[in-house]
Every structure is written in structure tokens, then in C-alpha cells.
Amino acid sequence: MFGVEAYVPALMEYIEKYQAELCFMQTLTKVDGASQTAWFKDGEGNISETQFDFLHVCPPQTAPDFIKASDLSDDAGWLDVDPESLQSKKYGNVWGVGDVMNTTNAKTMAAARKQAPVVAQNIVNAIAGSNERAAYGGYGSCPLTVERGKIVLAEFSYGGKVTPTFPSWLNEGTKPTSLAWFLKASMLPSIYWHGMLKGREWLANS
Ligand SMILES: Cc1cc2nc3c(=O)[nH]c(=O)nc-3n(C[C@H](O)[C@H](O)[C@H](O)COP(=O)(O)OP(=O)(O)OC[C@H]3O[C@@H](n4cnc5c(N)ncnc54)[C@H](O)[C@@H]3O)c2cc1C
């Protein structure tokens, strides 16, 4: 249901509440929008046909072709970097940030936000001839909207370690909360436009 166990109980409550049917390991192979029909292939290669009212499709994640085709990528096509320093494993003057890397964090803007200051610091250190390296811990955040007004704010680092920004008395991240909704709906747009995009990052040292 979700890669980090701590968040599964809250999500399963909503699966039951909405009486949703979970179908894992099914690959969407074809869609006919006019007849609202989708075809799925299971692990054994069997194809099934399903009618839909609303289809929300998330394509498989992949790096851009120019990275995949380059010497910078690993066998799977992702930018091959050290998971902590985010320095290319092949070229000392190349660094990575964001979804393109082969790091095992959740590919989120929240992760890129933590990665950018690490890379900036490491480039400054490299230019100064220092071998000291700041380290990225794998932080990523998935605001899981479970109902209008409530979000499960999943925050975790490498190894699925739960790493909440707020203390649990303020926001219990493994549960659906109104505060997480408020954060996502009312605070994050300003943080994104006026903070992140303008290079203001007060969490850089945390
Ligand atoms: C539906 C959805 C919801 C999400 N919700 C959240 C959320 O709530 N919180 C969160 O933290 N994250 C969320 N994310 C994830 C977040 O959007 C990504 O992690 C983030 O955008 C990654 O940033 P990036 O700069 O690494 O990559 P991108 O944003 O993908 O930027 C890469 C850019 O490179 C450009 N590009 C590609 N090839 C070339 C080329 N050859 N030449 C020039 N330019 C090129 C692309 O056009 C693109 O603009 C969500 C993602 C999706 C799809």
C-alpha cells in the first residue's frame, strides 16, 4: 500500500471507509477513452478489461533520454550519484538534485528542497579544495490527501526512517490531520513560490 510501514494503518482505514478494492501488480496496457475501457496485464501475462468512470494514470518513472543515453547514468538510466554527497560516481565535477538521481528517497519536491543546499555546500567545498562533504539523509515528504480537510503527512528518510518536521504533539504524521491539510493547502504554495524558487531556505541546516 505504501513503502513505509508506519503510514499504512491510516491509509488502510480509508481503504475500508471508501470500500476501495486494491489491485496490486497490474500494468495498464491500453486505454480507450471513448468507450471508457482500460486493459490491465497481471504478473502472469493475463489481460483483463475494466470499465471506468474516472481514470487517474501515473506513468512509470524514468530519467530524461539525454541522461539515460549519457555516461552519467546507471544501468537503469538514472543519474548515478553518491547517495549522501550527491556527487556523480563517475565525474567529480558533476552533482545531482531532484528526480533524475538514482538515490532511494521518495522522488518529491520536498526531497529536492533538502538536496539543493547540500549540493550547493559541496560545490563550494570542492571549489575551495576541501574534501569535507555535507550529507543528504534521504528526506522526502508525501502529503497523502485522504479526505477534504485531512492529510497524512508522510515524511521519511533513507531506509524508511520516519523523520517528521513537527513534534507529534503538534502534528501526528502517521495519522490524518487538519494541520497537515492547512500546511499543504495554505502554507506550502507561499513556501514554494516565495522561498524555494527564490533560494531562501531556512531549513537548510536541519
Ligand atoms: C501529480 C504529482 C504530484 C506531486 N505532488 C508532490 C507533493 O505534494 N510534494 C512534493 O514534494 N512533490 C510532489 N511531486 C513530485 C515533484 O513534482 C517532483 O519531485 C519535482 O518536480 C522534481 O523536480 P525536478 O526539478 O527534479 O524535476 P522536474 O520538475 O521533472 O524538472 C525537470 C525539467 O527538465 C526539463 N527537461 C527534460 N529534458 C530536458 C532537455 N533535454 N532539455 C531541457 N530541459 C529538459 C523538463 O521539461 C522539466 O521541466 C508530485 C509530482 C506529481 C507528478
The ligand as a Tripos MOL2 file, in Angstrom:
@<TRIPOS>MOLECULE
LIG
   53    58     1     0     0
SMALL
NO_CHARGES

@<TRIPOS>ATOM
      1 C1          0.9680   14.6100   -9.7070 C.3       1 LIG1
      2 C2          2.1990   14.9160   -8.8790 C.ar      1 LIG1
      3 C3          2.0520   15.3810   -7.5840 C.ar      1 LIG1
      4 C4          3.1730   15.6670   -6.8060 C.ar      1 LIG1
      5 N1          2.9990   16.1270   -5.5300 N.ar      1 LIG1
      6 C5          4.0610   16.4340   -4.7900 C.ar      1 LIG1
      7 C6          3.8990   16.9620   -3.4610 C.ar      1 LIG1
      8 O1          2.7900   17.1480   -2.9830 O.2       1 LIG1
      9 N2          5.0110   17.2390   -2.7460 N.ar      1 LIG1
     10 C7          6.2600   17.0660   -3.2630 C.ar      1 LIG1
     11 O2          7.2190   17.3730   -2.5570 O.2       1 LIG1
     12 N3          6.4590   16.5730   -4.5200 N.ar      1 LIG1
     13 C8          5.3900   16.2620   -5.2810 C.ar      1 LIG1
     14 N4          5.5600   15.7560   -6.5580 N.ar      1 LIG1
     15 C9          6.9170   15.4880   -7.0420 C.3       1 LIG1
     16 C10         7.6080   16.7320   -7.5780 C.3       1 LIG1
     17 O3          6.7820   17.3640   -8.5440 O.3       1 LIG1
     18 C11         8.9490   16.3380   -8.1940 C.3       1 LIG1
     19 O4          9.6940   15.5820   -7.2720 O.3       1 LIG1
     20 C12         9.7700   17.5570   -8.5790 C.3       1 LIG1
     21 O5          9.0820   18.3200   -9.5480 O.3       1 LIG1
     22 C13        11.1470   17.1450   -9.1240 C.3       1 LIG1
     23 O6         11.8110   18.2780   -9.5690 O.3       1 LIG1
     24 P1         12.9920   18.1380  -10.6110 P.3       1 LIG1
     25 O7         13.4600   19.5450  -10.8580 O.co2     1 LIG1
     26 O8         13.9670   17.1280  -10.1380 O.co2     1 LIG1
     27 O9         12.3340   17.5200  -11.9250 O.3       1 LIG1
     28 P2         11.2150   18.1440  -12.8690 P.3       1 LIG1
     29 O10        10.2660   19.0100  -12.0850 O.co2     1 LIG1
     30 O11        10.6630   16.9780  -13.6320 O.co2     1 LIG1
     31 O12        12.0470   19.1100  -13.8310 O.3       1 LIG1
     32 C14        12.8360   18.6070  -14.8720 C.3       1 LIG1
     33 C15        12.7500   19.6190  -16.0060 C.3       1 LIG1
     34 O13        13.6930   19.2660  -17.0150 O.3       1 LIG1
     35 C16        13.0890   19.5370  -18.2510 C.3       1 LIG1
     36 N5         13.7950   18.7850  -19.2950 N.ar      1 LIG1
     37 C17        13.7430   17.4520  -19.5720 C.ar      1 LIG1
     38 N6         14.5250   17.1590  -20.6150 N.ar      1 LIG1
     39 C18        15.1180   18.3070  -21.0000 C.ar      1 LIG1
     40 C19        16.0600   18.6680  -22.0320 C.ar      1 LIG1
     41 N7         16.5550   17.7530  -22.8840 N.pl3     1 LIG1
     42 N8         16.4430   19.9470  -22.1390 N.ar      1 LIG1
     43 C20        15.9570   20.8970  -21.2850 C.ar      1 LIG1
     44 N9         15.0730   20.6230  -20.3110 N.ar      1 LIG1
     45 C21        14.6620   19.3560  -20.1620 C.ar      1 LIG1
     46 C22        11.6400   19.1150  -18.0650 C.3       1 LIG1
     47 O14        10.7990   19.7260  -19.0130 O.3       1 LIG1
     48 C23        11.3700   19.6430  -16.6550 C.3       1 LIG1
     49 O15        10.9000   20.9740  -16.6550 O.3       1 LIG1
     50 C24         4.4640   15.4760   -7.3500 C.ar      1 LIG1
     51 C25         4.6070   15.0180   -8.6650 C.ar      1 LIG1
     52 C26         3.4870   14.7350   -9.4230 C.ar      1 LIG1
     53 C27         3.6630   14.2330  -10.8380 C.3       1 LIG1
@<TRIPOS>BOND
     1     1     2 1
     2     2     3 ar
     3     2    52 ar
     4     3     4 ar
     5     4     5 ar
     6     4    50 ar
     7     5     6 ar
     8     6     7 ar
     9     6    13 1
    10     7     8 2
    11     7     9 ar
    12     9    10 ar
    13    10    11 2
    14    10    12 ar
    15    12    13 ar
    16    13    14 ar
    17    14    15 1
    18    14    50 ar
    19    15    16 1
    20    16    17 1
    21    16    18 1
    22    18    19 1
    23    18    20 1
    24    20    21 1
    25    20    22 1
    26    22    23 1
    27    23    24 1
    28    24    25 2
    29    24    26 1
    30    24    27 1
    31    27    28 1
    32    28    29 2
    33    28    30 1
    34    28    31 1
    35    31    32 1
    36    32    33 1
    37    33    34 1
    38    33    48 1
    39    34    35 1
    40    35    36 1
    41    35    46 1
    42    36    37 ar
    43    36    45 ar
    44    37    38 ar
    45    38    39 ar
    46    39    40 ar
    47    39    45 ar
    48    40    41 1
    49    40    42 ar
    50    42    43 ar
    51    43    44 ar
    52    44    45 ar
    53    46    47 1
    54    46    48 1
    55    48    49 1
    56    50    51 ar
    57    51    52 ar
    58    52    53 1
@<TRIPOS>SUBSTRUCTURE
     1 LIG1         1 GROUP 0 **** ****
